[in-house]
């Protein structure tokens, strides 16, 4: 496999459930990102990791908890979500943090909160 | 306050003609601009970029123009092809910062 792979592609969960989104990149990149895309809104950056260290948390509620065990894997743990959290969650990676190389995106996880 | 704006939510162009997608920004600290293309059920894919020290960058059918004084960016696609039908996002990077700021996207439809 090449590129950035996200699983699952679709997720439906209740507000009291706990679930995790997974992202894996096979590009040898050192930086990874979580974005949220709500309907008719720009992509919103949630978290940034560089070499497994979180370097940015964009005022994201604590019900979203990221984890980066190594430079190839990124998780987003979800707990007690709200209906307004329903969105497309995109993972991206780039060669280095802050460089001019573009970010490569996965195909996203479409999350629906009941 | 949205720093990167794509004021046209949609654009329809005839096949073979030129497509022009526009993007305006407010932050003069942006030093790098990118265009991404997104098909339904797929993630955005990088298309073309431009540094703030340039005013034009060309790659095949795609050309990006930057007008710093007007804080305006545009993507030209010529000739337009049916496979160009997608949502196009403009993004900008603040000098020295870690993140990209995205516009809302413009849905381009190429009609046969």
Interface residues (C-beta under 8 A of the other chain):
Chain A: X4 X6 X33 X40 X41 X42 X43 X45 X48 X50 X55 X56 X58 X90 X92 X97 X98 X100 X102 X103 X104 X105 X106 X107 X108
Chain B: X2 X4 X9 X32 X34 X36 X41 X42 X43 X44 X45 X46 X49 X51 X89 X93 X96 X97 X98 X99 X100 X101 X102 X103 X104 X105
